[in-house]
């Protein structure tokens, strides 16, 4: 079949009325009859086993295993550092919702950041659904070798499109935290922090965060 199609697109012979020859018409029919790639749906996502993280990006269903211990520790520890002062107002200003692995429905894309935060001024109460349709004000992706490419090249553009204002990328293997701000629709790297530094960076610069608690020593 592929050989026939190749021949068809290489031929220029026409019939008496100036129409393409029969072989070309056959090739065109073959191409037109091929079904379009089906886009994944929320129903597809719901069928994914619970031990996997499922997302839909650009119509593609993407699954990944639950985080490894170093990944899980970094996310849990960072959540504790931020939730106290910014969600509960303990030693900080409060005014935020901070959540682990919320399911975000951002137009046609469904993504699950490791952490996300909403200013209560924008989202005064939790939604009644199992997911969020309001884009967060801050997201954090904790990198794993198998997810880094998608986190950086596919999910970060979605967050920018949805006007998420702040993003952090944490790499437990390199022990780094990258802080980004959205400027004119593009991500700008503000700072990269390493090792056991004590940091202040937006949007949580009202308190100091000790990175030493994020790493498995």
Backbone as a chain_set.jsonl record, in Angstrom:
{"seq": "XXXXXXXXXXXXXXXXXXXXXXXXXXXXXXXXXXXXXXXXXXXXXXXXXXXXXXXXXXXXXXXXXXXXXXXXXXXXXXXXXXXXXXXXXXXXXXXXXXXXXXXXXXXXXXXXXXXXXXXXXXXXXXXXXXXXXXXXXXXXXXXXXXXXXXXXXXXXXXXXXXXXXXXXXXXXXXXXXXXXXXXXXXXXXXXXXXXXXXXXXXXXXXXXXXXXXXXXX", "coords": {"N": [[0.829, -1.201, 0.0], [1.918, 1.291, 0.858], [3.838, 1.56, -1.097], [2.256, 1.903, -3.38], [1.043, 4.374, -2.733], [3.246, 6.037, -2.74], [3.94, 5.889, -5.451], [1.651, 7.057, -6.514], [1.73, 9.765, -5.658], [3.894, 10.518, -7.068], [3.146, 10.551, -9.726], [1.985, 12.323, -12.6], [0.209, 12.073, -14.584], [-2.809, 12.755, -16.283], [-6.366, 12.386, -16.926], [-8.562, 12.676, -19.814], [-10.045, 14.896, -19.161], [-8.44, 16.409, -17.625], [-8.156, 15.603, -14.997], [-6.625, 14.074, -12.055], [-4.906, 10.933, -12.437], [-6.151, 7.513, -12.092], [-4.701, 6.095, -10.189], [-3.615, 8.068, -8.539], [-5.961, 9.168, -7.491], [-6.844, 6.99, -6.018], [-4.86, 6.837, -4.056], [-5.271, 9.26, -2.714], [-7.801, 8.787, -1.646], [-7.199, 6.721, 0.128], [-5.57, 8.053, 2.01], [-7.376, 9.989, 2.976], [-9.247, 8.396, 4.181], [-8.105, 7.442, 6.463], [-8.41, 7.174, 9.95], [-8.54, 9.95, 12.237], [-6.206, 10.598, 14.898], [-7.337, 9.641, 18.04], [-8.277, 11.778, 20.647], [-7.415, 11.76, 24.058], [-9.703, 11.312, 26.783], [-11.471, 12.469, 29.747], [-12.713, 10.287, 30.829], [-11.018, 8.233, 29.997], [-8.812, 8.858, 31.582], [-9.834, 8.352, 34.132], [-9.858, 5.617, 34.186], [-7.314, 4.803, 34.668], [-5.062, 2.963, 36.711], [-4.931, 3.362, 40.298], [-2.389, 3.529, 41.387], [-0.843, 4.979, 39.699], [0.067, 8.21, 38.438], [-1.974, 10.222, 36.526], [-2.299, 12.195, 33.607], [-3.52, 14.519, 31.137], [-2.231, 15.84, 28.321], [-2.143, 18.014, 25.679], [-4.018, 16.408, 24.42], [-3.031, 13.864, 24.818], [-2.828, 10.978, 26.783], [-0.986, 10.657, 29.657], [0.935, 8.742, 31.808], [2.514, 8.163, 34.948], [4.673, 6.684, 37.415], [4.064, 6.646, 40.991], [5.749, 9.011, 43.177], [9.282, 8.521, 43.88], [11.055, 7.817, 46.99], [12.9, 10.017, 47.667], [11.873, 12.075, 46.114], [9.242, 12.212, 47.124], [9.773, 12.958, 49.778], [10.943, 15.532, 49.453], [8.761, 16.971, 48.391], [6.794, 16.686, 50.423], [8.106, 17.832, 52.656], [8.569, 20.457, 51.764], [5.948, 21.299, 51.452], [5.103, 21.328, 54.153], [6.784, 23.354, 55.169], [5.76, 25.58, 53.851], [2.963, 25.585, 54.227], [2.411, 26.052, 56.976], [3.061, 28.897, 57.641], [1.727, 30.184, 55.486], [-0.749, 29.061, 54.805], [-1.979, 28.53, 57.276], [-1.249, 30.696, 58.765], [0.733, 30.642, 60.718], [3.3, 32.133, 62.067], [3.522, 33.578, 59.763], [1.968, 35.323, 56.952], [-0.454, 34.094, 56.163], [-3.411, 33.56, 54.121], [-3.432, 31.865, 51.904], [-4.234, 28.863, 50.013], [-2.717, 25.759, 50.118], [-1.821, 22.888, 48.417], [-1.182, 19.357, 47.991], [-0.458, 17.651, 45.037], [-2.806, 18.496, 43.406], [-5.516, 18.031, 41.108], [-5.656, 19.605, 38.132], [-7.851, 21.098, 35.911], [-7.372, 22.544, 33.101], [-8.632, 24.111, 30.699], [-8.425, 22.129, 27.853], [-6.475, 20.55, 28.888], [-5.292, 18.371, 31.453], [-3.604, 18.435, 34.339], [-1.251, 17.559, 36.921], [0.343, 19.07, 39.263], [3.101, 18.796, 41.601], [2.897, 20.339, 43.897], [0.678, 23.035, 44.663], [-0.568, 26.381, 44.883], [-3.113, 28.668, 45.884], [-4.112, 32.012, 46.087], [-6.256, 33.171, 48.585], [-7.815, 35.34, 48.069], [-8.426, 35.088, 45.399], [-9.546, 32.537, 45.232], [-11.772, 31.958, 47.343], [-12.978, 29.764, 48.634], [-12.839, 26.158, 48.834], [-13.401, 24.16, 45.912], [-16.338, 22.201, 45.069], [-15.98, 20.044, 43.469], [-13.945, 17.214, 42.369], [-11.7, 18.208, 41.315], [-9.807, 21.06, 40.106], [-10.69, 24.015, 38.477], [-9.894, 26.59, 38.445], [-7.001, 28.252, 37.757], [-3.943, 27.904, 39.553], [-2.033, 30.221, 41.662], [0.556, 29.692, 42.139], [2.81, 27.112, 41.326], [4.529, 24.014, 41.862], [6.892, 21.845, 40.644], [8.38, 18.772, 41.206], [11.203, 17.255, 40.257], [11.66, 14.147, 38.571], [13.719, 11.641, 37.036], [12.218, 10.402, 34.988], [10.125, 12.162, 34.475], [10.981, 14.738, 34.041], [11.333, 15.92, 31.458], [8.683, 16.248, 30.471], [7.655, 17.86, 32.527], [9.136, 20.234, 32.241], [9.051, 20.965, 29.433], [6.437, 20.625, 28.547], [4.457, 20.958, 30.57], [5.13, 23.378, 31.913], [4.745, 25.399, 29.843], [1.926, 25.229, 29.69], [1.155, 26.17, 32.21], [2.079, 28.793, 31.966], [0.446, 29.697, 29.873], [-2.001, 29.694, 31.178], [-1.659, 31.736, 32.91], [-0.472, 31.412, 35.42], [1.304, 32.752, 38.067], [3.691, 32.252, 39.425], [6.31, 29.827, 39.665], [8.005, 26.98, 40.879], [10.758, 24.809, 40.48], [11.936, 21.853, 41.65], [14.759, 19.904, 42.207], [15.52, 16.973, 43.491], [17.746, 15.271, 43.219], [19.914, 16.844, 42.354], [19.716, 18.681, 44.298], [18.537, 21.29, 44.127], [16.642, 24.336, 43.808], [14.656, 26.022, 41.62], [13.426, 29.199, 40.956], [10.771, 30.792, 39.386], [9.188, 33.512, 37.648], [6.278, 34.789, 36.027], [6.483, 36.782, 33.252], [5.294, 38.987, 30.963], [3.962, 36.874, 29.713], [5.88, 34.898, 29.608], [8.205, 32.62, 31.135], [10.467, 33.69, 33.541], [13.566, 33.058, 34.884], [14.295, 33.58, 38.165], [15.986, 32.927, 40.342], [18.366, 30.402, 41.255], [18.644, 28.109, 43.734], [20.816, 26.287, 45.889], [21.721, 23.207, 47.534], [21.928, 23.359, 51.069], [20.855, 25.868, 51.509], [19.353, 28.751, 53.018], [16.469, 30.279, 52.13], [14.714, 33.049, 50.579], [12.117, 33.688, 48.513], [9.89, 34.77, 45.933], [6.57, 33.446, 45.574], [6.661, 33.437, 48.325], [8.271, 34.92, 49.991], [8.011, 36.152, 52.418], [8.792, 34.666, 54.548], [11.586, 32.73, 55.761], [12.918, 29.884, 54.214], [14.256, 26.801, 54.933], [16.249, 24.9, 53.051], [17.524, 22.551, 53.73], [15.812, 20.736, 54.928], [14.54, 19.485, 52.892], [15.98, 17.486, 51.692], [17.129, 14.088, 51.505], [19.147, 12.937, 53.867]], "CA": [[0.0, 0.0, 0.0], [2.782, 2.45, 0.914], [4.484, 1.681, -2.4], [1.271, 2.472, -4.286], [0.869, 5.782, -2.42], [4.428, 6.725, -3.232], [3.803, 6.022, -6.893], [0.568, 7.973, -6.832], [2.154, 11.144, -5.492], [4.93, 10.814, -8.046], [2.593, 10.582, -11.081], [1.349, 13.573, -13.025], [-0.645, 11.787, -15.725], [-4.209, 13.106, -16.062], [-7.264, 11.855, -17.944], [-8.875, 13.617, -20.886], [-10.655, 16.098, -18.608], [-7.459, 17.102, -16.808], [-8.197, 15.169, -13.613], [-5.539, 13.133, -11.736], [-5.145, 9.569, -12.848], [-6.855, 6.654, -11.147], [-3.827, 5.707, -9.088], [-3.528, 9.203, -7.62], [-7.244, 9.266, -6.802], [-6.881, 5.92, -5.032], [-3.989, 7.214, -2.942], [-5.937, 10.303, -1.95], [-8.879, 8.163, -0.888], [-6.588, 5.984, 1.236], [-5.157, 9.007, 3.031], [-8.545, 10.64, 3.556], [-10.038, 7.439, 4.948], [-7.439, 7.087, 7.709], [-9.034, 7.869, 11.078], [-7.697, 10.87, 13.003], [-5.812, 10.092, 16.203], [-8.348, 9.986, 19.04], [-7.778, 12.495, 21.805], [-7.787, 11.148, 25.336], [-10.801, 11.96, 27.494], [-11.435, 12.322, 31.196], [-13.083, 8.899, 31.1], [-9.777, 7.457, 29.87], [-7.988, 9.139, 32.756], [-10.424, 7.701, 35.304], [-9.605, 4.179, 34.118], [-5.916, 4.534, 35.004], [-4.944, 2.434, 38.08], [-4.692, 4.385, 41.315], [-0.977, 3.641, 41.747], [-0.189, 5.825, 38.713], [-0.392, 9.587, 38.259], [-2.463, 10.337, 35.15], [-2.513, 13.549, 33.11], [-3.81, 14.633, 29.706], [-1.543, 17.012, 27.792], [-2.277, 18.079, 24.213], [-4.832, 15.286, 23.982], [-2.34, 12.595, 25.059], [-2.87, 10.457, 28.151], [0.362, 10.409, 30.152], [0.943, 8.155, 33.144], [3.835, 8.041, 35.569], [4.566, 6.045, 38.728], [4.091, 7.511, 42.164], [7.116, 9.489, 43.403], [10.276, 7.793, 44.664], [11.166, 8.394, 48.332], [13.538, 11.339, 47.714], [10.895, 12.98, 45.521], [8.142, 12.371, 48.07], [10.258, 13.717, 50.932], [11.087, 16.938, 49.087], [7.438, 17.569, 48.268], [6.128, 16.743, 51.729], [8.803, 18.79, 53.516], [8.314, 21.805, 51.262], [4.574, 21.622, 51.794], [5.052, 21.676, 55.574], [7.432, 24.656, 55.336], [4.941, 26.657, 53.292], [1.584, 25.581, 54.732], [2.299, 26.676, 58.297], [2.93, 30.349, 57.608], [0.934, 30.786, 54.416], [-2.131, 28.591, 54.847], [-2.534, 28.624, 58.629], [-0.857, 31.94, 59.402], [1.635, 30.397, 61.849], [4.571, 32.781, 61.779], [3.488, 34.154, 58.423], [0.804, 36.167, 56.649], [-1.67, 33.383, 55.781], [-4.014, 34.045, 52.879], [-3.251, 30.929, 50.795], [-4.498, 27.424, 50.054], [-1.577, 25.003, 49.605], [-2.269, 21.501, 48.264], [-0.345, 18.349, 47.336], [-0.957, 16.942, 43.852], [-4.182, 18.779, 42.968], [-5.816, 17.764, 39.699], [-6.047, 20.862, 37.513], [-8.483, 21.025, 34.6], [-7.05, 23.821, 32.49], [-9.178, 23.942, 29.358], [-8.402, 20.733, 27.414], [-5.372, 19.847, 29.549], [-5.453, 17.962, 32.85], [-2.251, 18.28, 34.854], [-1.155, 17.348, 38.37], [1.622, 19.51, 39.823], [3.398, 18.194, 42.9], [2.311, 21.263, 44.866], [0.103, 24.23, 44.052], [-1.142, 27.304, 45.856], [-4.051, 29.69, 45.428], [-4.425, 33.096, 47.007], [-7.677, 33.084, 48.954], [-8.53, 36.447, 47.445], [-8.904, 34.597, 44.099], [-10.337, 31.33, 45.453], [-12.106, 32.055, 48.77], [-13.39, 28.477, 49.197], [-12.514, 24.974, 48.051], [-14.489, 23.739, 45.021], [-17.047, 20.972, 45.461], [-15.582, 18.999, 42.537], [-12.714, 16.5, 42.703], [-10.616, 18.847, 40.577], [-9.8, 22.524, 40.146], [-10.739, 24.687, 37.18], [-9.226, 27.875, 38.622], [-5.549, 28.068, 37.728], [-3.313, 28.373, 40.791], [-1.119, 31.358, 41.6], [1.908, 29.139, 42.27], [2.936, 25.658, 41.15], [5.852, 23.452, 42.098], [7.15, 20.531, 40.075], [9.555, 18.114, 41.771], [11.647, 16.484, 39.1], [12.153, 12.778, 38.548], [14.32, 11.414, 35.709], [11.229, 10.03, 33.987], [9.102, 13.188, 34.248], [11.557, 16.078, 33.881], [11.09, 16.475, 30.119], [7.301, 16.713, 30.415], [7.476, 18.967, 33.47], [9.73, 21.465, 31.726], [8.723, 21.36, 28.061], [5.016, 20.519, 28.235], [3.588, 21.504, 31.618], [5.427, 24.79, 32.174], [4.006, 26.261, 28.902], [0.511, 25.26, 30.055], [1.019, 27.087, 33.345], [2.231, 30.149, 31.442], [-0.777, 30.017, 29.113], [-3.089, 29.929, 32.134], [-1.272, 32.91, 33.694], [0.066, 31.123, 36.748], [2.281, 33.824, 38.218], [4.95, 31.806, 40.019], [6.58, 28.393, 39.563], [9.281, 26.475, 41.388], [11.164, 23.477, 40.045], [12.821, 21.274, 42.66], [15.476, 18.71, 41.752], [16.089, 16.33, 44.683], [19.044, 14.654, 42.947], [20.907, 17.916, 42.334], [19.444, 19.519, 45.476], [18.359, 22.659, 43.668], [15.301, 24.912, 43.678], [14.601, 27.115, 40.652], [12.271, 30.073, 41.176], [10.393, 31.486, 38.162], [8.051, 34.428, 37.639], [5.727, 34.993, 34.689], [6.642, 38.152, 32.794], [4.871, 39.118, 29.561], [3.573, 35.571, 29.208], [7.025, 33.983, 29.541], [8.84, 32.342, 32.409], [11.77, 34.271, 33.798], [14.257, 32.449, 36.023], [14.732, 34.598, 39.115], [17.121, 32.449, 41.139], [18.554, 28.973, 41.483], [19.206, 27.908, 45.062], [21.451, 24.98, 45.94], [22.149, 22.608, 48.792], [21.222, 23.62, 52.319], [20.665, 27.314, 51.643], [18.123, 29.309, 53.593], [16.069, 31.123, 51.002], [13.489, 33.84, 50.494], [11.814, 33.927, 47.105], [8.466, 34.959, 45.672], [5.688, 34.38, 46.275], [6.678, 33.126, 49.76], [9.456, 35.567, 50.538], [7.751, 36.718, 53.743], [9.465, 33.833, 55.545], [12.78, 32.03, 55.309], [12.739, 28.44, 54.06], [15.51, 26.06, 55.061], [16.229, 23.808, 52.072], [18.099, 21.322, 54.268], [14.766, 19.776, 55.324], [13.975, 18.853, 51.7], [16.832, 16.442, 51.131], [17.29, 12.866, 52.293], [20.543, 12.778, 54.31]], "C": [[0.867, 1.255, 0.0], [3.473, 2.68, -0.416], [3.541, 2.312, -3.4], [1.096, 3.955, -4.032], [2.048, 6.585, -2.932], [4.371, 6.916, -4.733], [2.769, 7.066, -7.246], [1.019, 9.419, -6.728], [3.273, 11.513, -6.454], [4.396, 10.95, -9.463], [1.961, 11.923, -11.383], [0.372, 13.341, -14.162], [-2.088, 12.085, -15.378], [-5.056, 12.469, -17.154], [-7.613, 12.957, -18.928], [-9.488, 14.905, -20.378], [-9.705, 16.833, -17.67], [-7.476, 16.712, -15.347], [-7.054, 14.206, -13.332], [-5.905, 11.73, -12.164], [-5.74, 8.718, -11.75], [-5.998, 6.296, -9.939], [-3.701, 6.821, -8.063], [-4.827, 9.333, -6.827], [-7.342, 8.2, -5.724], [-6.032, 6.262, -3.807], [-4.636, 8.28, -2.083], [-7.054, 9.743, -1.09], [-8.335, 7.407, 0.311], [-6.212, 6.938, 2.364], [-6.345, 9.641, 3.725], [-9.331, 9.704, 4.456], [-9.372, 7.051, 6.263], [-8.06, 7.842, 8.872], [-8.041, 8.792, 11.78], [-7.368, 10.253, 14.353], [-6.8, 10.554, 17.258], [-7.692, 10.677, 20.221], [-8.276, 11.834, 23.079], [-8.87, 11.983, 26.017], [-10.645, 11.762, 28.997], [-11.825, 10.902, 31.602], [-11.88, 7.977, 30.968], [-8.911, 7.631, 31.107], [-8.517, 8.405, 33.988], [-10.177, 6.194, 35.323], [-8.169, 3.807, 34.5], [-5.835, 4.019, 36.437], [-4.479, 3.496, 39.07], [-3.217, 4.543, 41.669], [-0.18, 4.472, 40.743], [-0.76, 7.241, 38.771], [-0.763, 9.752, 36.788], [-2.728, 11.802, 34.806], [-2.88, 13.471, 31.631], [-3.207, 15.943, 29.227], [-1.609, 16.96, 26.274], [-3.018, 16.861, 23.678], [-4.225, 13.926, 24.231], [-2.439, 12.208, 26.528], [-1.46, 10.062, 28.572], [0.265, 9.848, 31.566], [2.377, 8.054, 33.647], [3.659, 7.398, 36.937], [4.553, 7.067, 39.845], [5.537, 7.863, 42.511], [7.981, 8.528, 44.196], [10.447, 8.492, 46.013], [11.784, 9.79, 48.385], [12.612, 12.419, 47.172], [9.779, 13.27, 46.519], [8.559, 13.192, 49.287], [10.362, 15.199, 50.608], [9.739, 17.629, 49.005], [6.743, 17.728, 49.604], [6.765, 17.801, 52.624], [8.545, 20.224, 53.062], [6.887, 22.237, 51.583], [4.425, 22.041, 53.251], [5.639, 23.063, 55.805], [6.529, 25.804, 54.895], [3.562, 26.728, 53.944], [1.453, 26.284, 56.073], [2.111, 28.175, 58.223], [1.929, 30.894, 56.592], [-0.499, 30.252, 54.325], [-2.749, 28.819, 56.219], [-2.123, 29.892, 59.364], [0.042, 31.768, 60.612], [3.017, 30.964, 61.521], [4.634, 33.402, 60.406], [2.158, 34.841, 58.164], [-0.495, 35.429, 56.386], [-2.138, 33.817, 54.398], [-3.892, 33.122, 51.686], [-3.933, 29.597, 51.096], [-3.277, 26.741, 49.443], [-1.973, 23.53, 49.579], [-1.209, 20.635, 47.595], [-1.105, 17.732, 46.167], [-2.421, 17.238, 43.527], [-4.347, 18.478, 41.48], [-6.386, 19.037, 39.088], [-6.641, 20.611, 36.133], [-8.357, 22.405, 33.964], [-7.385, 23.749, 31.012], [-9.078, 22.463, 28.964], [-7.338, 19.91, 28.125], [-5.722, 19.534, 31.002], [-4.059, 17.648, 33.374], [-2.28, 18.198, 36.374], [0.222, 17.821, 38.835], [1.858, 18.844, 41.173], [2.834, 19.04, 44.044], [1.701, 22.428, 44.096], [-0.508, 25.09, 45.144], [-2.034, 28.334, 45.194], [-4.152, 30.779, 46.491], [-5.914, 33.055, 47.319], [-8.481, 34.248, 48.392], [-9.089, 36.035, 46.088], [-9.792, 33.38, 44.255], [-10.695, 31.267, 46.938], [-12.435, 30.709, 49.413], [-12.96, 27.351, 48.271], [-13.678, 24.613, 47.128], [-15.134, 22.453, 45.519], [-16.686, 19.796, 44.559], [-14.306, 18.325, 43.02], [-11.498, 17.108, 42.019], [-10.79, 20.363, 40.649], [-9.817, 23.068, 38.73], [-10.179, 26.099, 37.247], [-7.722, 27.621, 38.643], [-4.931, 28.588, 39.018], [-2.46, 29.62, 40.557], [0.339, 30.903, 41.642], [1.848, 27.639, 42.044], [4.367, 25.251, 41.46], [5.908, 22.059, 41.49], [8.443, 19.985, 40.678], [10.015, 17.076, 40.761], [12.021, 15.052, 39.46], [12.765, 12.553, 37.169], [13.292, 11.102, 34.632], [10.213, 11.098, 33.657], [9.673, 14.561, 33.925], [11.232, 16.694, 32.523], [9.672, 17.01, 30.0], [7.072, 17.896, 31.343], [7.976, 20.271, 32.862], [9.144, 21.891, 30.38], [7.235, 21.319, 27.743], [4.127, 21.163, 29.304], [3.863, 22.981, 31.903], [4.761, 25.72, 31.145], [2.512, 26.324, 29.198], [0.293, 26.224, 31.209], [1.165, 28.538, 32.887], [0.979, 30.585, 30.686], [-1.927, 30.376, 30.04], [-2.773, 31.057, 33.117], [-1.012, 32.59, 35.167], [1.253, 32.064, 36.943], [3.647, 33.36, 38.704], [5.086, 30.295, 39.87], [7.942, 28.094, 40.171], [9.521, 25.106, 40.777], [12.225, 22.976, 41.015], [13.449, 20.008, 42.087], [16.13, 18.043, 42.963], [17.459, 15.714, 44.454], [20.162, 15.689, 42.961], [20.799, 18.827, 43.553], [19.394, 20.999, 45.086], [16.884, 23.046, 43.67], [15.404, 26.083, 42.717], [13.313, 27.895, 40.874], [12.009, 30.885, 39.919], [9.227, 32.439, 38.424], [7.59, 34.611, 36.199], [5.817, 36.474, 34.347], [6.325, 38.213, 31.312], [4.589, 37.76, 28.932], [4.685, 34.564, 29.109], [7.616, 33.789, 30.929], [10.223, 32.976, 32.462], [12.371, 33.61, 35.03], [14.789, 33.558, 36.926], [15.986, 34.181, 39.861], [17.165, 30.936, 41.097], [19.282, 28.817, 42.808], [19.721, 26.479, 45.167], [21.707, 24.532, 47.373], [21.286, 22.982, 49.965], [21.018, 25.109, 52.573], [19.361, 27.621, 52.372], [17.673, 30.403, 52.637], [14.833, 31.955, 51.316], [13.257, 34.115, 49.014], [10.309, 33.996, 46.913], [7.831, 33.644, 45.219], [5.702, 34.209, 47.803], [7.894, 33.739, 50.448], [9.223, 36.237, 51.895], [8.414, 35.905, 54.847], [10.691, 33.186, 54.918], [12.513, 30.53, 55.287], [14.105, 27.776, 54.077], [15.471, 24.862, 54.12], [16.778, 22.505, 52.626], [17.035, 20.29, 54.598], [14.211, 19.026, 54.12], [14.74, 17.602, 51.28], [16.995, 15.271, 52.087], [18.766, 12.684, 52.628], [20.696, 11.524, 55.163]], "O": [[0.602, 2.187, -0.759], [3.679, 3.82, -0.832], [3.953, 3.161, -4.189], [1.008, 4.735, -4.98], [1.882, 7.672, -3.486], [4.714, 7.985, -5.239], [2.969, 7.867, -8.159], [0.725, 10.221, -7.613], [3.57, 12.694, -6.636], [5.122, 11.423, -10.338], [1.451, 12.584, -10.478], [-0.233, 14.29, -14.661], [-2.555, 11.714, -14.301], [-4.532, 12.058, -18.189], [-7.033, 14.042, -18.888], [-9.462, 15.915, -21.082], [-10.112, 17.776, -16.992], [-6.879, 17.403, -14.522], [-6.548, 13.574, -14.26], [-7.083, 11.382, -12.244], [-5.826, 9.151, -10.601], [-6.493, 6.204, -8.816], [-3.68, 6.563, -6.859], [-4.794, 9.582, -5.621], [-7.859, 8.46, -4.638], [-6.432, 6.011, -2.67], [-4.564, 8.218, -0.855], [-7.241, 10.164, 0.052], [-8.928, 7.44, 1.389], [-6.496, 6.671, 3.531], [-6.326, 9.815, 4.943], [-10.003, 10.149, 5.386], [-9.999, 6.399, 7.099], [-8.222, 9.059, 8.782], [-6.86, 8.47, 11.907], [-8.155, 9.476, 14.894], [-7.074, 11.75, 17.36], [-6.672, 10.216, 20.734], [-9.426, 11.402, 23.159], [-8.937, 13.2, 25.844], [-9.801, 10.992, 29.455], [-11.329, 10.378, 32.599], [-11.735, 7.036, 31.748], [-8.344, 6.665, 31.619], [-7.737, 7.895, 34.793], [-10.28, 5.565, 36.376], [-7.849, 2.626, 34.639], [-6.484, 4.588, 37.315], [-3.73, 4.408, 38.719], [-2.824, 5.583, 42.198], [1.025, 4.654, 40.912], [-1.927, 7.438, 39.111], [0.042, 9.455, 35.906], [-3.302, 12.548, 35.6], [-2.588, 12.481, 30.96], [-3.612, 17.021, 29.662], [-1.184, 15.982, 25.658], [-2.686, 16.344, 22.612], [-4.838, 12.914, 23.89], [-2.163, 13.02, 27.411], [-0.818, 9.236, 27.924], [-0.413, 10.42, 32.421], [3.318, 7.882, 32.873], [2.607, 7.549, 37.558], [4.977, 8.209, 39.667], [6.454, 7.11, 42.183], [7.495, 7.81, 45.07], [10.03, 9.64, 46.167], [11.258, 10.665, 49.073], [12.565, 13.533, 47.694], [9.412, 14.425, 46.735], [7.792, 14.024, 49.771], [9.92, 16.038, 51.394], [9.583, 18.749, 49.492], [6.168, 18.778, 49.89], [6.064, 18.576, 53.274], [8.326, 21.107, 53.891], [6.643, 23.389, 51.94], [3.709, 22.994, 53.556], [5.07, 23.863, 56.548], [6.539, 26.876, 55.501], [3.049, 27.821, 54.186], [0.499, 27.029, 56.294], [1.097, 28.687, 58.696], [1.342, 31.954, 56.812], [-1.375, 30.946, 53.809], [-3.898, 29.247, 56.326], [-2.597, 30.143, 60.472], [0.109, 32.662, 61.456], [3.798, 30.35, 60.793], [5.724, 33.724, 59.932], [1.316, 34.929, 59.057], [-1.555, 36.056, 56.38], [-1.369, 34.367, 53.609], [-4.206, 33.523, 50.566], [-4.177, 29.246, 52.251], [-2.849, 27.115, 48.351], [-2.41, 22.982, 50.592], [-0.442, 21.101, 46.752], [-2.263, 17.339, 46.307], [-3.209, 16.303, 43.385], [-3.415, 18.654, 40.696], [-7.462, 19.494, 39.473], [-6.007, 19.984, 35.284], [-9.136, 23.313, 34.255], [-6.553, 23.381, 30.183], [-9.605, 21.613, 29.683], [-7.306, 18.688, 27.977], [-6.365, 20.33, 31.687], [-3.41, 16.71, 32.911], [-3.199, 18.694, 37.025], [1.177, 17.045, 38.803], [0.914, 18.381, 41.813], [2.351, 18.503, 45.04], [2.158, 22.764, 43.004], [-0.914, 24.591, 46.194], [-1.754, 28.811, 44.094], [-4.267, 30.475, 47.679], [-6.739, 32.919, 46.415], [-9.7, 34.149, 48.254], [-10.114, 36.566, 45.66], [-10.721, 33.206, 43.466], [-10.008, 30.6, 47.712], [-12.2, 30.525, 50.607], [-12.744, 27.56, 47.077], [-14.835, 24.749, 47.526], [-14.539, 21.71, 46.299], [-17.053, 18.66, 44.858], [-13.661, 18.794, 43.958], [-10.391, 16.582, 42.131], [-11.778, 20.872, 41.178], [-9.043, 22.627, 37.88], [-10.005, 26.742, 36.212], [-7.235, 26.85, 39.47], [-5.361, 29.622, 39.527], [-2.202, 30.018, 39.421], [1.241, 31.635, 41.234], [0.93, 26.972, 42.521], [5.296, 26.049, 41.334], [5.074, 21.203, 41.787], [9.474, 20.656, 40.663], [9.288, 16.131, 40.452], [12.615, 14.786, 40.506], [12.365, 13.219, 36.214], [13.471, 11.494, 33.479], [9.498, 10.976, 32.662], [8.92, 15.467, 33.569], [10.89, 17.874, 32.449], [9.469, 18.108, 29.482], [6.367, 18.838, 30.982], [7.307, 21.299, 32.961], [8.781, 23.054, 30.206], [6.806, 21.922, 26.759], [3.152, 21.839, 28.975], [2.928, 23.754, 32.112], [4.246, 26.764, 31.546], [1.887, 27.362, 28.983], [-0.653, 27.011, 31.189], [0.45, 29.414, 33.371], [0.511, 31.713, 30.844], [-2.732, 31.254, 29.731], [-3.538, 31.302, 34.05], [-1.299, 33.401, 36.047], [2.115, 32.158, 36.07], [4.656, 34.008, 38.423], [4.095, 29.568, 39.941], [8.899, 28.85, 40.002], [8.583, 24.333, 40.582], [13.277, 23.594, 41.179], [12.752, 19.147, 41.549], [17.182, 18.493, 43.418], [18.261, 15.636, 45.385], [21.234, 15.444, 43.515], [21.683, 19.645, 43.808], [20.109, 21.834, 45.64], [16.0, 22.197, 43.55], [16.151, 27.03, 42.964], [12.234, 27.309, 40.968], [12.897, 31.584, 39.43], [8.396, 32.204, 39.302], [8.396, 34.591, 35.269], [5.287, 37.318, 35.07], [6.994, 37.576, 30.498], [4.927, 37.517, 27.774], [4.477, 33.472, 28.58], [7.539, 34.671, 31.785], [11.035, 32.819, 31.551], [11.757, 33.602, 36.097], [15.619, 34.368, 36.514], [16.929, 34.96, 40.002], [16.143, 30.272, 40.925], [20.391, 29.322, 42.987], [19.13, 25.562, 44.598], [21.884, 25.339, 48.285], [20.059, 22.934, 49.885], [21.01, 25.555, 53.72], [18.405, 26.846, 52.337], [18.419, 31.345, 52.368], [14.028, 31.618, 52.184], [14.104, 34.705, 48.344], [9.548, 33.358, 47.642], [8.477, 32.83, 44.56], [4.853, 34.77, 48.496], [8.469, 33.152, 51.365], [10.145, 36.827, 52.458], [8.582, 36.398, 55.963], [10.812, 33.11, 53.695], [11.949, 29.977, 56.232], [14.999, 28.152, 53.319], [14.734, 23.908, 54.367], [16.527, 21.446, 52.051], [17.309, 19.091, 54.556], [13.492, 18.04, 54.285], [14.192, 16.749, 50.581], [17.0, 15.435, 53.307], [19.554, 12.313, 51.759], [21.797, 11.222, 55.625]]}, "num_chains": 1, "name": "protein.A"}
